Every structure is written in structure tokens, then in C-alpha cells.
Amino acid sequence: ARVRTMSEAFGIAEFQFYGVLDDALTPPEPPAEPEFAVVSAGTCADVGMEPINDQGTCERAAAQLGLPDTVASPTTASPRPEGCYWFRSESLWISTTALNTGKGAETSGGTFDREPVCKRAGASIQLQTTPSATCADLGLVPIISLKECEAAAERLGLLDTTADSTGSTPRPEGCYWFASGSALWFSTSAANAGLGADADGNRQPLCKPASAYTQLQSGKCADRGLVPITDKAGCEAAAASLGLPDTAADVTSYSPRPEGCYWFASASALWMSTGNVGVGSDADGGRQQICAQ
């Protein structure tokens, strides 16, 4: 398998410029792995990447790669590459049928016929743009930390990266993009737990890969077949895995508090309760229990 450069994808000559490097200077850092790439042979997995199976990320990848078509046309035809692909160096498509799962580049019509557009493994923050669909439908989970919401928006290249908070309902759970207003919002109401995009796809949740840990806006760990984290080191490891901005847990014996590890949302602070066995998140979602699988 081979990853093509942007210039190859259009048949444009590629040039490289060299300057004089003083050997006394520190060598430059190696370039970061690309978030997206067009693959000319084989599958995304062959180059250590993943297929893109949602239209929003497909179109964002095309824009970031500088492809001239950034509006993906859906198709159920088979055989085709799984998910997002680039067709004959001129048009963007996305396969929506499970029949193409695991399939890679297809060159029946000649070189560079249908080439998968792939994403870096682990680079799975996505917008759920399908009306009434949830993060779970993408195999992902909602973002329920305000600071992580803003970091995700910046990574996605959204126009607004400062989230306004709302207690309104119904809204997507946690972080979402209000497309018609080009605005980033963060839902704080526990009543929105489990909700995804609205019926017209205007409010689109931002989603991230699932972790070995879960942060609950409502209920307790046992409600979801999970277990509370009752040691400080485990709590801090969970916070780091979830991308929380505070990863040093303070310890409290106050009651009532969630059992074990929890996130105090209004203060953006990590806490560890030493009592409160069987107690879960606050009714208003202010103290959010963190659970392990």
C-alpha cells in the first residue's frame, strides 16, 4: 500500500526546496503524522490508518487534503472501498453499504480509479451529522467536558471554538455544533443524556472514541454495568484517558458525594470521595461519577 501526496492526487508536479542547514543548529522535529491521506493501493489498515464512515468527516478530510471536490456523494454500489473514497482524481464519494467493509483501493478502470480516503488511527473526533443519530451510532461517545469540547472544535477546524452553555432540552448530550448559527454549544442538562442530533440535523454532537472509562452526567456506575474507581491513582489515570483538564485528584470525605472518583463540573476539578458507597452522580449533573469497565 502507498499513501499519495496531495499533488499526486491531481497529477500536479511536486517540488521540494532545500536550504542551507547550519550543523550547529538543532535538527527539526520530524513532521507529525497526517490526520488524513489518500491511499492508492490496498486498504487504510495496510498503512496503519482507518476508513472514514461518516459523511461529515469525509468532507472535512477532502477539504484538509485540498481535494477539489468536498461534497461526498453517497453510494450503495459494490465493490467499492469502505467508506470515503476519491474517484478518478475528480470526485468524492462515500460508500454506505456494509458489503464494502474491509475493502480498499479499486483500480478496474485504470490507475488511481477509486482510492480510499483514510484517517489516522485514533483521530476519531467526529461530528454526527445524520438527523436523529447519536455518537453511539458511529461507535463513539459524546464529549461531556466543556474544555474538551472546545479542544475538539479546534481540532475539527470549526469556526467557533468557544462553547456557550445551555440547560435547554431537548439538545444533544454534551458538546454540539449548531450548524445554522455556526456556533459551538455545550449542553449541561442531565435530561439530554443519550440524545444525539436533532431531527433536521442542525444540532450535531461532537463525538470521540470510547475510553476504558466513562463519565456519567446522571445515575451511577452500576446502572451501566460499570464499577466506581476507588483508588486515587486509578482516578487520575481515568481523568487523563478521558482528556479532562485536571488530572490530580483532591480527596474528600464529605457526603453526599458520588462514590470514588468524580468530576466537579462547575469547578473543572477532579475529586476522590472516600465514602458514599453506592452513590452516583448529582441529580443536576454537577458532580459526575467516573466509572471503569
C-alpha positions as CSV (number, residue, x, y, z in Angstrom):
1,A,0.0,0.0,0.0
2,R,1.1,3.5,-0.7
3,V,0.0,6.9,0.5
4,R,-0.2,9.5,-2.2
5,T,0.6,13.2,-1.8
6,M,-1.9,15.9,-2.5
7,S,-0.1,16.9,-5.7
8,E,-0.1,13.3,-6.9
9,A,-3.9,13.1,-6.4
10,F,-4.4,15.8,-9.0
11,G,-1.4,15.0,-11.3
12,I,0.4,18.2,-10.3
13,A,4.2,18.3,-10.3
14,E,5.7,18.2,-6.9
15,F,8.7,20.3,-6.0
16,Q,10.9,20.3,-2.9
17,F,13.1,23.2,-1.8
18,Y,16.2,22.9,0.2
19,G,18.0,25.5,2.3
20,V,21.4,25.6,4.0
21,L,21.3,24.0,7.4
22,D,23.8,25.0,10.0
23,D,25.0,21.8,11.5
24,A,25.3,23.6,14.8
25,L,21.5,24.0,14.9
26,T,19.2,21.5,16.5
27,P,17.7,19.3,13.8
28,P,14.0,20.0,13.1
29,E,11.4,17.8,14.7
30,P,10.0,15.0,12.4
31,P,6.7,16.0,10.8
32,A,3.6,14.9,12.6
33,E,1.7,12.1,11.1
34,P,-1.1,13.4,8.7
35,E,-4.6,13.2,10.0
36,F,-5.9,12.2,6.6
37,A,-4.5,10.6,3.5
38,V,-5.5,9.3,0.0
39,V,-4.3,5.7,-0.4
40,S,-3.6,4.5,-3.9
41,A,-3.3,0.7,-3.2
42,G,-4.5,-1.6,-0.5
43,T,-6.7,-0.6,2.4
44,C,-6.5,2.0,5.1
45,A,-5.4,-0.7,7.6
46,D,-2.4,-1.5,5.3
47,V,-0.9,1.9,6.0
48,G,-1.9,2.0,9.7
49,M,-5.0,4.2,9.2
50,E,-8.7,3.7,9.5
51,P,-11.6,4.1,6.9
52,I,-13.9,7.1,7.3
53,N,-17.5,6.0,7.5
54,D,-19.4,9.3,8.1
55,Q,-20.0,12.0,5.5
56,G,-19.0,14.9,7.7
57,T,-15.5,13.6,8.4
58,C,-15.2,12.5,4.7
59,E,-15.9,16.1,3.5
60,R,-13.6,17.6,6.2
61,A,-10.8,15.2,5.1
62,A,-11.3,16.3,1.5
63,A,-11.1,20.0,2.4
64,Q,-8.0,19.4,4.6
65,L,-6.3,17.5,1.8
66,G,-7.1,20.2,-0.7
67,L,-9.2,18.0,-2.9
68,P,-11.2,20.0,-5.5
69,D,-14.5,18.2,-4.6
70,T,-15.5,18.4,-0.9
71,V,-19.1,17.3,-1.1
72,A,-19.4,13.5,-0.8
73,S,-21.9,11.6,-2.9
74,P,-23.3,8.5,-1.1
75,T,-23.4,5.2,-2.9
76,T,-24.6,1.6,-2.1
77,A,-22.7,0.1,-5.1
78,S,-20.3,-2.8,-4.5
79,P,-17.4,-3.5,-4.8
80,R,-16.2,-0.1,-3.6
81,P,-13.6,1.0,-1.0
82,E,-15.1,1.1,2.5
83,G,-16.4,4.5,3.5
84,C,-14.9,7.6,2.0
85,Y,-13.0,7.5,-1.3
86,W,-11.6,9.6,-4.1
87,F,-12.9,8.7,-7.6
88,R,-10.6,9.1,-10.7
89,S,-8.9,12.2,-9.3
90,E,-12.1,14.3,-9.7
91,S,-15.0,13.4,-7.3
92,L,-15.6,12.5,-3.7
93,W,-17.8,9.5,-2.7
94,I,-18.8,7.6,0.4
95,S,-19.9,4.0,0.4
96,T,-22.8,3.4,2.8
97,T,-23.2,-0.4,2.4
98,A,-21.7,-3.0,4.8
99,L,-20.9,-5.1,1.7
100,N,-17.8,-3.0,1.3
101,T,-16.5,-3.3,4.8
102,G,-12.7,-4.0,4.7
103,K,-12.4,-3.2,1.0
104,G,-9.6,-1.0,-0.2
105,A,-8.5,0.7,-3.5
106,E,-10.2,-0.5,-6.6
107,T,-8.5,0.1,-10.0
108,S,-10.6,-1.8,-12.5
109,G,-10.8,1.3,-14.7
110,G,-7.1,2.1,-14.5
111,T,-4.6,3.6,-12.1
112,F,-5.9,5.7,-9.3
113,D,-9.6,4.7,-10.0
114,R,-11.2,4.5,-6.6
115,E,-8.8,5.4,-3.7
116,P,-9.8,5.3,0.0
117,V,-9.6,8.5,1.9
118,C,-8.3,7.4,5.4
119,K,-7.9,8.9,8.8
120,R,-5.1,8.5,11.3
121,A,-5.9,5.7,13.8
122,G,-7.2,7.3,16.9
123,A,-8.1,10.5,15.1
124,S,-11.7,9.8,15.5
125,I,-13.3,13.0,16.8
126,Q,-16.3,13.4,14.5
127,L,-19.4,15.4,14.0
128,Q,-22.6,13.3,13.9
129,T,-24.4,15.0,11.0
130,T,-27.1,12.3,10.4
131,P,-30.5,13.6,11.7
132,S,-31.7,11.9,15.0
133,A,-28.5,9.8,15.1
134,T,-26.2,9.6,18.2
135,C,-22.5,9.3,18.8
136,A,-23.1,5.6,19.6
137,D,-24.2,5.1,16.0
138,L,-20.7,6.0,15.0
139,G,-19.2,3.7,17.6
140,L,-18.2,6.8,19.6
141,V,-19.2,8.6,22.8
142,P,-20.3,12.2,23.5
143,I,-17.9,14.8,24.8
144,I,-19.2,15.9,28.2
145,S,-16.3,18.1,29.4
146,L,-16.5,21.8,28.4
147,K,-12.7,22.2,27.9
148,E,-12.5,19.0,25.9
149,C,-15.5,20.3,23.8
150,E,-13.5,23.4,22.8
151,A,-10.4,21.4,22.1
152,A,-12.3,19.1,19.9
153,A,-13.9,22.0,18.0
154,E,-10.4,23.4,17.4
155,R,-9.1,20.1,16.1
156,L,-12.1,19.8,13.7
157,G,-11.4,23.3,12.4
158,L,-14.8,24.6,13.3
159,L,-15.3,28.4,13.0
160,D,-16.3,28.7,16.7
161,T,-14.2,27.2,19.4
162,T,-15.6,28.8,22.5
163,A,-18.7,26.9,23.7
164,D,-21.7,28.6,25.2
165,S,-23.5,26.5,27.8
166,T,-27.2,25.7,27.8
167,G,-29.6,23.9,30.1
168,S,-32.3,23.7,27.4
169,T,-33.8,20.4,26.3
170,P,-34.0,18.5,24.1
171,R,-30.5,19.0,22.9
172,P,-27.6,16.6,22.0
173,E,-25.8,15.3,25.1
174,G,-22.7,17.4,25.9
175,C,-20.8,19.2,23.2
176,Y,-22.6,20.0,19.9
177,W,-22.3,22.2,16.8
178,F,-25.3,24.4,15.9
179,A,-24.9,24.4,12.1
180,S,-27.3,27.1,11.1
181,G,-25.6,29.5,13.5
182,S,-22.1,28.3,13.1
183,A,-21.8,28.1,16.9
184,L,-20.4,25.7,19.4
185,W,-22.7,24.8,22.3
186,F,-22.4,22.6,25.4
187,S,-25.5,21.0,27.0
188,T,-25.4,20.9,30.8
189,S,-28.8,19.2,31.4
190,A,-28.8,15.6,32.6
191,A,-32.1,15.3,30.8
192,N,-30.2,15.3,27.5
193,A,-28.2,12.2,28.4
194,G,-28.2,9.8,25.4
195,L,-29.6,12.3,22.9
196,G,-28.0,12.9,19.6
197,A,-28.5,15.1,16.5
198,D,-31.9,16.8,16.2
199,A,-34.5,15.7,13.6
200,D,-33.2,18.1,10.9
201,G,-29.5,17.5,11.7
202,N,-29.0,21.2,12.6
203,R,-27.6,20.4,16.1
204,Q,-24.8,18.0,15.6
205,P,-23.0,16.3,18.5
206,L,-19.2,16.2,18.6
207,C,-18.1,12.6,19.4
208,K,-14.9,10.9,20.5
209,P,-13.5,7.4,20.7
210,A,-14.7,5.4,23.7
211,S,-12.3,5.0,26.6
212,A,-11.9,2.3,29.2
213,Y,-13.6,4.9,31.4
214,T,-17.0,6.6,31.4
215,Q,-18.0,9.9,32.9
216,L,-21.7,10.0,33.9
217,Q,-23.9,13.0,33.8
218,S,-26.6,11.1,35.7
219,G,-27.0,7.8,37.5
220,K,-24.3,5.6,39.0
221,C,-21.8,3.2,37.6
222,A,-23.8,0.1,38.5
223,D,-26.7,1.4,36.3
224,R,-24.5,0.8,33.2
225,G,-22.7,-2.3,34.3
226,L,-19.6,-0.4,35.3
227,V,-17.7,-0.1,38.6
228,P,-16.6,3.0,40.6
229,I,-12.9,3.9,40.8
230,T,-11.9,3.9,44.4
231,D,-8.2,4.5,44.3
232,K,-6.6,7.9,43.7
233,A,-4.1,6.6,41.1
234,G,-6.8,4.9,39.1
235,C,-8.9,8.1,39.3
236,E,-6.1,10.2,37.9
237,A,-5.4,7.7,35.1
238,A,-9.1,7.8,34.2
239,A,-9.1,11.6,34.0
240,A,-6.0,11.5,31.7
241,S,-7.7,8.9,29.5
242,L,-10.9,11.0,29.3
243,G,-8.9,14.1,28.4
244,L,-10.1,16.0,31.4
245,P,-8.1,19.2,32.1
246,D,-7.5,18.3,35.8
247,T,-5.7,15.0,36.4
248,A,-4.7,15.5,40.1
249,A,-7.5,14.3,42.3
250,D,-8.3,16.0,45.6
251,V,-9.7,13.8,48.3
252,T,-12.9,14.4,50.3
253,S,-14.9,12.6,52.9
254,Y,-17.9,14.9,52.5
255,S,-21.4,13.4,52.0
256,P,-23.3,13.1,49.9
257,R,-20.8,12.8,47.0
258,P,-20.5,10.2,44.2
259,E,-18.7,7.1,45.3
260,G,-15.0,7.1,44.4
261,C,-13.7,9.2,41.5
262,Y,-15.8,12.1,40.2
263,W,-15.7,15.2,38.1
264,F,-16.9,18.5,39.7
265,A,-18.1,20.2,36.5
266,S,-18.6,23.8,37.7
267,A,-15.0,24.0,39.0
268,S,-13.4,21.8,36.3
269,A,-11.9,19.8,39.2
270,L,-11.1,16.1,39.8
271,W,-12.2,14.7,43.2
272,M,-12.0,11.4,45.0
273,S,-14.6,10.5,47.6
274,T,-13.5,8.2,50.4
275,G,-17.1,7.2,51.4
276,N,-20.5,7.3,49.9
277,V,-20.7,3.7,48.8
278,G,-23.4,3.2,46.1
279,V,-24.0,6.9,45.5
280,G,-23.9,8.2,41.9
281,S,-23.8,11.5,40.1
282,D,-25.7,14.5,41.4
283,A,-29.3,15.0,40.1
284,D,-28.2,18.2,38.3
285,G,-25.0,16.6,36.8
286,G,-22.7,18.9,38.8
287,R,-20.7,16.1,40.3
288,Q,-20.2,13.4,37.6
289,Q,-19.1,9.9,38.7
290,I,-16.3,8.4,36.7
291,C,-16.5,4.7,36.2
292,A,-14.3,1.8,34.9
293,Q,-15.3,-1.1,32.7
